[in-house]
Amino acid sequence: MTDEEDTVAPLMPPSGSFRVAVLGATGCMGRHICAAFAAEGSEVIAIARRYAPRIAAHRFQSLDVAGSTSEELARVLAEENIDVVVNATLGWGDELHYTNVQLVERLIGALALLQRPPRLVHLGTIHEYGPVPFGTSIHEGITPDPANPYGTTKLTASQMILDAVRDGTFDGVVLRVANTLGPHPALESFFGSLAVRLRGVDVAAGIELTIADAQRDYVDVRDAADAVVRAARITRADPLVNIGRGQAMGVRTLVDELVTAAGLPAEAIREQRGEVHSRGADWVRVDISRAARLLGWHPRFTIGESMRAMWDTVTADQSLPARNAD
């Protein structure tokens, strides 16, 4: 599909007129996606393995989608009369294949069984493209070449969905999303865990931190959720869209923004030399021109606003164990 064609994709019914199932509703992205759909009037059915108070405003269904059959999931979607299903699940470590691939196999099978399959919005990752040359803006035409198992499993899932959509099995879109910042971060993320460490820091002692010599694109999680809502409403358009801020920032600069949001002096971080083992590439800048054309979407939140929201929610949330990761 050409850029000219994707600007005239038809819209789904006006806001507040359909029912949305969010898979992975209790996760970092899922909770914001649920809130974004509810805010514009849609009825949300939150689906996850275990209930969490953070989604108390929505009706909840307990279901391990990856561990269920396609028939079981199809029955849930049919009984709920779902118009849009969002896959916001994410697997790490031992669950890479189980959550990132097996779950999507079950989901595709379920949609294929339905007489009127809902539109699917699947959250992929910008890391599916793998490393690109410094200065490159990552656009949808780049051939993916992921460099680690996480990117590989996410690409496998995205490609299965893109193939099914292009074959006409159901209607859907894959959003390849950059790393996220903002309220209620994943505590296993680099900035989420750093915010937890900064919460009780002794300024005199400070924190020793090894920081990647990298420049990366981070988008506010609320902006990413807005992109999901917009993608849910545009049908029969190009099924692949990249989402980010469209700007690469140094990780050290981003750390400084978080320290500022925390109201701490720069000396609170003592950078130390060392190798950083990271899931991300050293250069990430997302080309968001298709998102602008197709979805009418642009990022709204500045990095400073994202860091302040991250700090405010981490300090307010219940203390949870965190690990250093990047």
GIUR-V11714 format. One record per backbone hydrogen bond with DSSP energy under -0.5 kcal/mol. NH is the residue of the N-H (numbers start at 0). CO is the residue of the C=O. If there is no record, write none. Layout:
# GIUR-V11714
[[NH | CO] [NH | CO]]
This chain:
# GIUR-V11714
[[5 | 1] [6 | 2] [6 | 3] [7 | 4] [8 | 5] [11 | 232] [16 | 13] [19 | 42] [20 | 83] [21 | 19] [21 | 44] [22 | 20] [22 | 85] [23 | 46] [24 | 21] [24 | 46] [26 | 23] [30 | 26] [31 | 27] [32 | 28] [33 | 29] [34 | 30] [35 | 31] [36 | 32] [37 | 33] [38 | 34] [39 | 35] [39 | 36] [40 | 37] [41 | 36] [42 | 17] [43 | 41] [44 | 19] [45 | 43] [45 | 58] [46 | 21] [47 | 60] [54 | 51] [55 | 52] [57 | 54] [58 | 43] [60 | 45] [62 | 47] [62 | 60] [64 | 62] [67 | 63] [67 | 64] [72 | 68] [73 | 69] [74 | 70] [75 | 71] [76 | 72] [77 | 73] [78 | 74] [79 | 75] [80 | 77] [81 | 76] [82 | 18] [83 | 18] [84 | 118] [85 | 20] [86 | 120] [87 | 22] [87 | 85] [94 | 91] [95 | 92] [98 | 94] [99 | 94] [99 | 95] [100 | 96] [101 | 96] [102 | 97] [104 | 100] [105 | 101] [106 | 102] [107 | 103] [108 | 104] [109 | 105] [110 | 106] [111 | 107] [112 | 108] [112 | 109] [113 | 109] [113 | 110] [116 | 113] [118 | 82] [119 | 170] [120 | 84] [121 | 119] [121 | 172] [122 | 86] [123 | 121] [123 | 174] [125 | 176] [127 | 124] [128 | 125] [129 | 126] [135 | 132] [137 | 135] [137 | 284] [138 | 136] [141 | 138] [144 | 128] [145 | 127] [151 | 147] [152 | 148] [153 | 149] [154 | 150] [155 | 151] [156 | 152] [157 | 153] [158 | 154] [159 | 155] [160 | 156] [161 | 157] [162 | 158] [163 | 159] [164 | 160] [165 | 161] [166 | 162] [167 | 164] [168 | 163] [169 | 163] [172 | 119] [173 | 238] [174 | 121] [174 | 172] [175 | 173] [175 | 240] [176 | 123] [176 | 174] [177 | 242] [178 | 216] [180 | 218] [188 | 185] [192 | 188] [193 | 189] [194 | 190] [195 | 191] [196 | 192] [197 | 193] [198 | 194] [199 | 195] [199 | 196] [200 | 197] [202 | 200] [204 | 201] [205 | 201] [206 | 267] [208 | 269] [210 | 208] [213 | 211] [214 | 281] [215 | 248] [217 | 215] [218 | 178] [220 | 180] [223 | 219] [224 | 220] [225 | 221] [226 | 222] [227 | 223] [228 | 224] [229 | 225] [230 | 226] [231 | 227] [232 | 228] [232 | 229] [233 | 230] [234 | 9] [234 | 232] [240 | 173] [242 | 175] [248 | 215] [248 | 246] [250 | 213] [253 | 249] [254 | 250] [255 | 251] [256 | 252] [257 | 253] [258 | 254] [259 | 255] [260 | 256] [261 | 257] [262 | 259] [263 | 258] [267 | 264] [268 | 265] [269 | 206] [269 | 267] [270 | 268] [271 | 208] [276 | 274] [277 | 275] [279 | 325] [283 | 214] [286 | 137] [287 | 285] [291 | 287] [292 | 288] [293 | 289] [294 | 290] [295 | 290] [295 | 291] [296 | 290] [305 | 301] [306 | 302] [307 | 303] [308 | 304] [309 | 305] [310 | 306] [311 | 307] [312 | 308] [313 | 309] [314 | 310] [315 | 311] [316 | 312] [322 | 186]]
